[in-house]
Amino acid sequence: MTEHIQGIQAPSASSGNAADTHQAHTDKRGISEDIVALIVGLVFFALALPTIAGVDLLGWTVTTSVWIDPTKALAPVAKSYASLGGDGALLATIGALLVFAAAAAALLKLDAQRFILKFLVVFALSYLSWVLGSHAHIATITPADLAKFGVSWSLHLTNESGFILALIAGLVIANVFPRFAAWLSDAIRPELYIKIAIVILGGFIAVTAAEKLSLASTVLLRGIAAIVEAYLIYWAVVYFIARKWFGFNREWAVPLASGVSICGVAAAIATGGAIRAKPIVPILVSSLVVVFAVVEVLVLPFVAQHWLSNEPLVAAAWLGLAVKTDGAAVASGNIAESLILAKNAAQGINYQAGWILGTTAAVKVFIDIFIGVWSFILAYIWTNHIDKREGDRAKAGEIWQRFPKFIIGFIVTFAIALVLVLAAPELTPKVKAAAGEANVFRVLFFLLAFFSIGVQSNFNRLWKEAGIGKLVAVYVVSLFGFVIWVGLLISWIFFAGVKPPLVG
């Protein structure tokens, strides 16, 4: 949505940032994107659950296989719907997404005709990227796969390289065809799409975790410990750098420290509001977050593949700690998972899918929860000790106000799937099948988020918005000189030696 603060337009999910402003996220008369994501994600997950009882309501959803013959690229996710064929499944999926687009437009009080038309274009370009990324020369992994498709070489990226192609396609549109990017802007809502995907992801992660519950518990506990450790260090050091090295006052240092250390735009705007900073402060910090988050998505997953492929969960936690927006962090985890699994598979080590992405997502979810608490702490300090005003007190309710509501959806889908599997282990294959069908929509919304992140990343415009030299210097020094490497060290301390389970 677009957030207006005293007449100044803040970067937002539809107007130039890839991050989430977890507070007051509404269009003029609509409900928040958080709530829309919660509703939509839960609906898609709920539609998958009857599969457990033999009633398949989502089996018609389109999936894409690795292909050399384009006529064999698409198929319904369930064999029971094979008669639809790939084209029929694609049309059925488009129909379902049109229902989503119409519902989202109604809830957010958007111009439905404009939003639906542009959403269709966004989906078409995103899905085309996914199909191209599934070509055998890009996606095949093992020598057996090469022989199966009759190709002599491959980039070994798996079909999830489609995410990378979607991001690149968006970047090209943003920086080469800015007018087209501006036209698409109504449907460029990466945080809405990524939040829906994360709600659905909860069920998928739960089924994966249930099979190795002790390992999953270890990952969660270590993730929480890593976050607490990282941000107690991060925030204080970045604040010190901004204040002492670059001479920023508190009003600038606090949102900057929060944006660099916690969760980008969400933290910058939440903590900026908590200390009553001028509107321009979180706006400029948000612009910086967007620029550097895209750079991190394009670089860090490949760094992780090269240096950390033998420590997959270290890489996963590192990306969750280092990349400063929900969309970019989860995107990085998804890319890193496909790259690392492919590299290990080529060496005969086949880790189960979902653990790397799940660890990154879990770390990011805990960080999001932390934002509301940290904003309240800062609001309490400012209103009671630094910027006292008569009758003004920080209220505990602000924690709930700033709490990202879509996380409730993640917790609900995770809990339902986990309880089903633990209470009735014999249902595990059916619960896994249901989560798999819902997960197809998770992939589709991920695709939309990747493409959207690219489209809103006009580097020239964003750099002008964030053109204050000292502010850029603080961000560069803090992020690349400190945050990334401390995050790596902490990830190594807590996750070194913890490996995903092997297939079979």
URHUGI-V183177 format. One record per backbone hydrogen bond with DSSP energy under -1.0 kcal/mol. NH is the residue of the N-H (numbers start at 0). CO is the residue of the C=O. If there is no record, write none. Layout:
# URHUGI-V183177
NH/CO
NH/CO
This chain:
# URHUGI-V183177
4/7
7/4
9/2
16/11
25/23
30/106
32/24
35/31
36/32
37/33
38/34
39/35
40/36
41/37
42/38
43/39
44/40
45/41
46/42
48/44
50/47
51/48
52/49
53/50
54/49
60/57
62/74
64/72
66/133
71/68
72/69
74/62
76/60
77/58
80/77
81/78
83/80
84/81
87/83
88/84
89/85
90/86
91/87
92/88
93/89
94/90
95/91
96/92
97/93
98/94
99/95
100/96
101/97
102/98
103/99
104/100
105/101
106/102
107/103
109/104
114/110
115/111
116/112
117/113
118/114
119/115
120/116
121/117
122/118
123/119
124/120
125/121
126/122
127/123
128/124
129/125
130/126
131/127
132/128
133/130
134/131
135/66
137/134
138/134
139/135
145/141
146/142
147/143
148/144
150/145
154/136
156/137
160/157
161/158
162/159
164/160
165/161
166/162
167/163
168/164
169/165
170/166
171/167
172/168
173/169
174/170
175/171
176/172
180/176
181/177
182/178
183/179
186/183
187/184
188/186
192/188
193/189
194/190
195/191
196/192
197/193
198/194
199/195
200/196
201/197
203/199
204/200
205/201
206/202
207/203
208/204
209/205
210/206
211/208
215/211
216/212
217/213
218/214
219/215
220/216
221/217
222/218
223/219
224/220
225/221
226/222
227/223
228/224
229/225
230/226
231/227
232/228
233/229
234/230
236/232
237/233
238/234
239/235
240/236
241/237
242/238
243/239
244/240
245/240
247/241
252/248
253/249
255/251
256/252
257/253
258/254
259/255
260/256
261/257
263/258
265/262
267/263
268/264
269/265
270/266
271/267
272/268
273/269
274/270
276/271
280/277
282/278
283/279
284/280
285/281
286/282
287/283
288/284
289/285
290/286
291/287
292/288
293/289
294/290
295/291
296/292
297/293
298/294
299/295
302/298
303/299
304/300
305/301
306/302
307/303
310/307
314/310
315/311
316/312
317/313
318/314
319/315
320/316
321/317
322/318
328/324
329/325
330/326
331/327
332/328
333/329
334/330
335/331
336/332
337/333
338/334
339/335
340/336
341/337
342/338
343/339
344/340
345/341
347/344
348/343
351/500
357/353
358/354
359/355
360/356
361/357
362/358
363/359
364/360
365/361
366/362
367/363
368/364
369/365
370/366
372/368
373/369
374/370
375/371
376/372
377/373
378/374
379/375
380/376
381/377
382/378
383/379
384/380
385/380
386/381
391/388
397/394
398/395
400/396
401/397
406/403
407/404
409/405
410/406
411/407
412/408
413/409
414/410
415/411
416/412
417/413
418/414
419/415
420/416
421/417
422/418
423/419
426/423
427/424
430/426
431/427
432/428
433/429
434/430
435/431
436/432
437/433
438/434
441/437
442/438
443/439
444/440
445/441
446/442
447/443
448/444
449/445
450/446
451/447
452/448
453/449
454/450
455/451
456/453
458/456
461/457
462/458
463/459
464/460
465/461
466/463
471/467
472/468
473/469
474/470
475/471
476/472
477/473
478/474
479/475
480/476
481/477
482/477
483/478
485/481
486/482
487/483
488/484
489/485
490/486
491/487
492/488
493/489
494/490
495/491
497/494
502/349
